[in-house]
Amino acid sequence: MIKGTCKLSSTTWSPLNVWRNTTISGDGELYLESKESHSINLDEGATLIIDRCRVDAKGEREPFD
């Protein structure tokens, strides 16, 4: 549940790792940033649902590389 403004950042790894089916919901804003990796690491076979909140994800690596 995201309320208000939430910020997660990392200099070396993904700030958000999803290994199982996951839903991010709420009425807030989630900001993710990684300086050297993906902003969201989504495991193969897992799903990520974003429901009614804003997610701003910035990472150094391209998706799915």
N, C-alpha and C positions, 0 to 999 in steps of 0.2 A: 504494500500500500504506500503510494507516494503522496505525501502531504507537503505543501509548501515547495521550497526549492531544495533539492538534494544534489550534491556534487561529489563525484568519485573520480579520482585521477590516479595514474600510475606512471612512473618513469620507465619501467621495464616490462611489465606484464599487463594483461587485460584487466581493467578494474571490475568487469562483470563477467563471470564464468557461469554458463548455463549447461548443466549436464543432464537435466531431466526437463520434461515439458513444464513450462513456466509461464505465468501470466503476471505482468506488471500492470497495476491499475491504480486509480486514484485521481485526484483533481489537481495534482501538483506538476512539477517539472523535474526531470532527472537529466543531469548533465554528466556525460561520461567522456573521459579523454585519456588516451595512452600516448606517450611520447615515442615508444619503440615497438608497439604491437597493435593488435586490434582493440577497439574500444569494447566490443562484446565478443567473447569467445563462445560460440554455440556448438556444442558437441554434435557429432553426426547422429541423426535420428531424433534429436530433441527439437521441440517447437517452442517458439517465443511469441506470445500474444501480448500486444500493448493495447490496453483498454482505457480510454478516456483520459489519458495523461499525455504529456509531451515528453519525448525522449530525444535529446540532442547528443549524438554519438560521434566523436572524432577520434580517429586512430591513424597511426603512421603507416600501417600495412594495409594493403588492398584486401577487400573481402575475398575469402575463398582461395588465397594463394597458398 
